[in-house]
Each structure stands twice: as C-alpha cells, then as structure tokens.
Amino acid sequence: MNNFITYIFIIFMVIFGGFSTLYVVVSLPVTIIYKIYRKIKFGEKIL
C-alpha cells in the first residue's frame, strides 16, 4: 500500500511538472517573438 501511494505521488508530480515545463517552453519564445514583432511593426520599446 505504501508503494502505491508513492507511485501515485510520483505520477502527480510528473504531470504537473510537465505542464509547468511545457508552459515555460512555449510561452518564452512566443513572448520574445511578439515583442520583436511589435518593435518592427509599431516601433515600441522592447522592455
């Protein structure tokens, strides 16, 4: 029973860790590309 709880906890951590990693991997390049696009198109400051 103790191993079962450990496995459930590990699966839970992997799923939520994967979601947060996926969010960072996708959102960071999108944000950078969006800022560069706005700089070129509208001449706004990047920062």
LOMARNU-55459 format. One record per residue (C-alpha): x, y, z; residue number from 1. Coordinates in steps of 0.25 Angstrom, whole numbers, plus 2048, in hexadecimal, padded with zeros to 3 digits. Layout:
N
<pt east="X" north="Y" up="Z" vexza="NUM"/>
...
% end
This chain:
47
<pt east="800" north="800" up="800" vexza="1"/>
<pt east="80B" north="809" up="803" vexza="2"/>
<pt east="812" north="807" up="7F5" vexza="3"/>
<pt east="804" north="80A" up="7EF" vexza="4"/>
<pt east="803" north="818" up="7F6" vexza="5"/>
<pt east="812" north="81B" up="7F2" vexza="6"/>
<pt east="80F" north="817" up="7E3" vexza="7"/>
<pt east="802" north="820" up="7E3" vexza="8"/>
<pt east="80A" north="82C" up="7E9" vexza="9"/>
<pt east="815" north="82A" up="7DE" vexza="10"/>
<pt east="80B" north="82A" up="7D3" vexza="11"/>
<pt east="804" north="836" up="7D9" vexza="12"/>
<pt east="812" north="83D" up="7D9" vexza="13"/>
<pt east="816" north="839" up="7CB" vexza="14"/>
<pt east="808" north="83E" up="7C5" vexza="15"/>
<pt east="809" north="84C" up="7CC" vexza="16"/>
<pt east="818" north="84D" up="7CA" vexza="17"/>
<pt east="816" north="84A" up="7BB" vexza="18"/>
<pt east="80B" north="855" up="7BA" vexza="19"/>
<pt east="813" north="860" up="7C0" vexza="20"/>
<pt east="81F" north="85C" up="7B7" vexza="21"/>
<pt east="817" north="85C" up="7AB" vexza="22"/>
<pt east="811" north="869" up="7AF" vexza="23"/>
<pt east="81F" north="870" up="7B0" vexza="24"/>
<pt east="824" north="869" up="7A3" vexza="25"/>
<pt east="818" north="86E" up="79B" vexza="26"/>
<pt east="816" north="87C" up="7A1" vexza="27"/>
<pt east="824" north="881" up="7A2" vexza="28"/>
<pt east="827" north="880" up="793" vexza="29"/>
<pt east="819" north="885" up="78F" vexza="30"/>
<pt east="81B" north="891" up="798" vexza="31"/>
<pt east="828" north="895" up="792" vexza="32"/>
<pt east="823" north="893" up="784" vexza="33"/>
<pt east="817" north="89C" up="788" vexza="34"/>
<pt east="820" north="8A7" up="78D" vexza="35"/>
<pt east="829" north="8A7" up="781" vexza="36"/>
<pt east="81C" north="8A8" up="778" vexza="37"/>
<pt east="817" north="8B4" up="780" vexza="38"/>
<pt east="825" north="8BA" up="77F" vexza="39"/>
<pt east="825" north="8B9" up="770" vexza="40"/>
<pt east="817" north="8BC" up="76D" vexza="41"/>
<pt east="814" north="8C7" up="777" vexza="42"/>
<pt east="821" north="8CC" up="77B" vexza="43"/>
<pt east="81E" north="8C9" up="78A" vexza="44"/>
<pt east="829" north="8C7" up="794" vexza="45"/>
<pt east="82C" north="8B8" up="797" vexza="46"/>
<pt east="82D" north="8BA" up="7A6" vexza="47"/>
% end
